[in-house]
């Protein structure tokens, strides 16, 4: 018995013959994509509060009636730099194994209010003139941050 590739070649042409009309139909249904434009950046960033603020942090509350106080001690981040209406704020915990350091990313609004959130907490506050004040609420610790523009 002799085997030929003619049957396979015929099958390939049949498949191709079916594929071309399907692709043409899908392409026709897609319609015009219109004019391509760059990514919309949204509203312009608020820059009136941009600058560096010398900052202090203080523990204002802990869970379990103060039992978490040693773990809540943190040097905080001594300088907050606001650029294009955004800043990050790191809260290291050197008294906890592994020194977990949540980093909050905040956005400043036109009125000077700011807010940010991470899985374990939130940051909110306000900048008025050259003064920044905020509140950080974490899992076991709550902090007040204050700073003045340098």
C-alpha positions in Angstrom: 0.0 0.0 0.0 1.4 3.4 -1.0 0.8 6.6 1.0 0.7 10.0 -0.6 0.7 13.5 0.8 -2.0 14.6 -1.7 -4.8 14.0 0.9 -3.0 16.2 3.4 -2.4 19.0 0.8 -6.1 18.9 -0.2 -7.1 19.2 3.5 -4.8 22.2 4.0 -6.3 24.1 1.1 -9.8 23.3 2.4 -8.9 24.7 5.8 -7.3 27.7 4.2 -10.4 28.2 2.1 -12.6 28.3 5.2 -10.2 30.4 7.2 -10.0 33.3 4.7 -13.8 34.2 4.7 -13.8 34.0 8.5 -10.9 36.4 8.9 -12.5 38.7 6.3 -15.8 38.7 8.2 -14.2 39.5 11.5 -12.1 42.3 10.0 -15.2 43.8 8.4 -17.1 43.7 11.7 -14.3 45.5 13.6 -15.1 48.8 11.8 -12.9 51.9 11.8 -10.6 52.3 14.8 -10.8 56.1 14.4 -7.9 58.5 15.2 -5.3 57.2 17.6 -4.7 59.6 20.4 -2.2 59.6 23.2 -3.1 58.4 26.7 -5.3 61.0 28.5 -3.4 62.2 31.6 -6.6 63.4 33.3 -6.6 66.6 35.2 -3.4 68.5 35.6 -1.6 67.7 38.8 -1.8 70.1 41.7 1.6 71.7 42.2 0.8 74.6 44.5 1.9 72.4 47.5 5.0 71.0 45.9 8.1 71.2 48.0 9.9 69.6 51.0 8.4 69.5 54.4 10.4 68.7 57.6 8.3 66.2 59.4 7.7 64.6 62.8 5.6 61.6 63.7 4.0 60.7 67.1 2.1 57.7 68.2 -1.4 58.8 69.2 -3.1 55.5 69.8 -2.5 51.8 69.9 -4.7 48.7 70.0 -4.9 46.5 73.1 -4.6 49.5 75.5 -1.0 50.4 74.8 0.4 46.8 74.7 1.5 47.6 71.1 3.3 50.8 72.1 6.9 49.5 71.8 6.1 47.9 68.4 4.5 51.2 67.2 7.7 53.2 67.8 9.0 54.5 64.4 11.4 57.2 63.3 9.0 58.0 60.5 10.2 59.8 57.4 11.9 63.1 58.4 11.4 64.8 55.0 8.2 64.6 52.9 8.8 65.7 49.3 5.7 66.7 47.4 6.2 66.7 43.6 3.5 67.1 41.0 0.9 66.9 43.8 2.1 63.5 45.0 4.3 62.1 47.7 5.2 58.9 49.5 5.5 58.4 53.2 7.3 55.4 54.8 6.6 54.1 58.3 9.4 51.7 59.3 8.9 49.5 62.4 12.4 48.7 63.7 11.0 47.1 66.9 9.2 44.4 64.8 11.1 41.4 63.4 11.7 42.1 59.7 11.2 45.8 60.1 7.9 46.0 58.1 7.7 49.4 56.4 4.4 50.3 54.9 4.8 53.0 52.2 1.8 55.2 51.7 1.3 57.0 48.3 -0.7 60.2 48.7 -2.2 62.6 46.2 -2.8 66.2 47.1 -6.1 67.8 46.0 -6.7 71.4 45.0 -7.8 72.3 48.5 -4.6 70.9 50.1 -6.2 67.7 51.4 -4.3 64.5 50.8 -5.1 60.8 51.1 -3.4 57.5 50.5 -4.0 53.8 51.4 -2.1 50.6 51.6 -3.3 47.1 52.5 -2.7 47.7 56.2 -3.8 51.3 56.7 -4.6 54.7 55.4 -3.0 58.2 55.4 -5.0 61.4 55.3 -4.4 65.0 56.0 -4.2 68.6 54.8 -1.6 71.1 53.7 -2.4 74.7 54.5 0.1 77.4 53.6 3.5 76.0 54.7 2.1 73.5 57.2 1.3 69.9 56.7 -0.8 67.8 59.2 -1.9 64.2 58.8 -3.1 61.0 60.4 -1.9 57.5 59.7 -4.2 54.6 60.8 -2.5 51.2 60.7 -3.4 47.8 62.0 -2.2 48.3 65.6 -0.9 51.9 65.6 -2.2 55.4 64.9 0.1 58.3 64.2 0.0 62.1 63.8 2.4 63.6 61.4 3.2 67.3 61.2 5.6 69.2 59.1 6.6 72.6 57.8 7.9 73.6 54.4 11.6 74.0 54.4 
